[in-house]
Amino acid sequence: MNEAWKAFLIDLDGTLYHGTHMIPGADELIRRLNEKGIPLLFVTNNSSRTPEDVAVHLEHMGIAAEPDQVCTSAVAAAQYIAEIAPGCRVAAIGEKGLLTALDQAGLQLTHDQPDYVVQGIDRAFTYDKLTEAARWIFGGAQYILTNPDLLLPSQDGLLPGAGTLSAAIRAATGAEPVVIGKPSGILMKFATDRLGLRAQDVAVIGDNMLTDITAGVNAGCGTILTLTGVTTAENLDTFLASTGVKPDMICSDLHELTQLITR
């Protein structure tokens, strides 16, 4: 374990749980980190939930969590815009987590001549919403994408993600969005700033080579891959080749991870 790492940014789905089922050892990992006073943040590309919703979801599975420990792509997107253009006009295509984050950042939600179009997962996405988004962007609005995930895991199988909806908007407009969530380093910087630490003092823990580990590398953080979700022992070599990045550490499960980072 790298002794320079003072805190951890921990992915959620695929790392600590699958849907509503906790991955074995997730509760012990967080408990041990808390007992040792090691700072941590839960960092997720999911823009549909508020930090409060995420914390409740974790608590229901027996994983200790507070809302102020949760960094979502929605909150990071709202912060990103608010720092550039405080109080500007924003049109949102998304769900509760995104709408709440934009409102709490002091941005004006509108459907009339927005300065920014912010898009996340929207399970009520329609042709009319696609038309609106295209017209807003043609009218000069800047396009922000909370996260580029093409697919989402669910208990019933895979679902189209925010990146799939974005593909339609990009095809219609030719516009390339500013991407906030992993593998972009923007969400990672938002999280490390909240911790008050330098990127090199923090390690990212996640199961996805394409998002978690690549984001950590892009942000200059340490990286720990867990073979608990998207990346497995069977497909690891394929992901190493396709991403061109290599995690600093690889753990087969969360019990091994806990032993390594809390011993």
C-alpha positions, -999 to 999 in steps of 0.1 A, spaced: 0 0 0 13 35 -9 18 53 23 13 87 5 -24 79 1 -43 98 29 -78 93 16 -99 72 -8 -125 80 -35 -148 49 -36 -170 39 -65 -204 25 -57 -222 2 -82 -200 -28 -89 -176 -19 -61 -197 -18 -30 -230 -32 -43 -248 -46 -73 -282 -29 -74 -297 -35 -40 -273 -63 -30 -241 -54 -10 -209 -70 -23 -194 -91 5 -170 -71 27 -183 -36 17 -197 -29 51 -165 -40 68 -143 -19 45 -161 13 53 -163 5 90 -126 -1 92 -118 31 73 -140 51 96 -125 34 127 -90 44 116 -102 80 108 -92 76 71 -112 102 50 -133 88 22 -159 100 -3 -183 79 -23 -180 90 -59 -206 80 -85 -214 88 -121 -251 82 -112 -269 116 -117 -304 104 -108 -301 104 -70 -293 131 -46 -265 126 -21 -291 121 5 -307 94 -16 -274 77 -21 -266 77 16 -300 62 24 -294 35 -2 -261 26 13 -274 26 49 -302 2 39 -276 -23 29 -257 -18 61 -229 4 47 -223 35 69 -227 67 49 -235 104 53 -248 127 25 -218 149 28 -196 119 19 -213 115 -15 -201 131 -47 -224 126 -77 -218 137 -113 -249 158 -110 -236 179 -80 -202 182 -98 -218 194 -130 -239 220 -111 -207 232 -93 -188 233 -126 -214 256 -142 -219 277 -111 -182 285 -110 -181 296 -146 -214 314 -148 -231 320 -114 -268 322 -115 -270 315 -153 -299 299 -171 -298 262 -174 -321 236 -192 -319 202 -176 -326 168 -192 -324 144 -162 -340 132 -130 -343 143 -93 -306 142 -85 -297 166 -114 -326 190 -109 -319 193 -72 -282 198 -77 -287 226 -102 -313 243 -80 -291 241 -49 -262 256 -69 -282 288 -75 -288 282 -112 -320 292 -130 -338 262 -144 -356 272 -176 -369 259 -210 -364 293 -226 -331 303 -241 -308 286 -217 -271 293 -215 -263 257 -207 -280 223 -215 -271 198 -188 -280 162 -196 -278 131 -174 -298 98 -172 -335 105 -180 -357 75 -181 -385 97 -194 -365 108 -224 -386 114 -255 -384 127 -290 -397 160 -278 -369 163 -253 -344 154 -280 -359 182 -302 -357 207 -274 -321 199 -266 -311 202 -303 -328 236 -306 -312 249 -274 -278 239 -286 -284 253 -320 -294 285 -302 -260 288 -286 -264 268 -253 -233 250 -241 -237 213 -237 -227 196 -204 -230 158 -200 -230 144 -164 -215 111 -174 -208 91 -205 -220 56 -194 -236 39 -223 -253 12 -202 -265 8 -166 -268 -24 -146 -302 -32 -131 -317 -63 -114 -335 -70 -147 -305 -66 -170 -287 -37 -187 -304 -4 -194 -294 25 -217 -274 51 -198 -268 89 -201 -241 83 -227 -266 65 -250 -290 95 -247 -261 118 -254 -253 99 -286 -286 110 -300 -281 146 -290 -246 146 -304 -258 130 -337 -285 156 -340 -263 187 -333 -227 177 -339 -219 192 -305 -194 176 -282 -203 180 -246 -181 188 -216 -181 155 -198 -181 158 -160 -182 122 -147 -157 94 -149 -135 89 -169 -132 127 -170 -110 141 -143 -135 168 -135 -155 147 -110 -123 135 -94 -110 171 -90 -144 181 -74 -139 152 -49 -103 159 -41 -111 196 -36 -138 187 -12 -112 166 8 -88 195 7 -60 172 -6 -38 170 -36 -46 143 -63 -15 124 -55 -25 121 -19 -57 103 -28 -65 68 -43 -95 59 -64 -111 25 -57 -133 10 -84 -143 -20 -104 -144 -4 -139 -112 1 -159 -129 23 -184 -143 47 -159 -130 45 -124 -94 36 -130 -90 58 -161 -105 87 -143 -81 82 -114 -52 82 -138 -65 112 -157 -68 131 -124 -33 121 -111 -47 100 -83 -36 66 -71 -58 37 -84 -70 4 -69 -89 -20 -90 -113 -44 -74 -124 -75 -94 -159 -72 -81 -179 -59 -110 -173 -48 -146 -136 -59 -145 -130 -96 -137 -100 -119 -136 -112 -132 -170 -114 -99 -188 -87 -80 -170 -61 -83 -198 -86 -71 -224 -93 -40 -204 -56 -33 -197 -50 -34 -234 -80 -14 -244 -76 14 -219 -39 17 -220 -38 23 -182 -26 2 -154 -40 4 -118 -15 7 -90 -30 -22 -72 -55 -50 -80 -76 -68 -54 -97 -98 -61 -123 -89 -35 -131 -64 -8 -118 -85 20 -83 -85 4 -87 -47 -1 -96 -41 35 -66 -60 48 -43 -41 25 -54 -6 33 -62 -9 70 -34 -31 83 
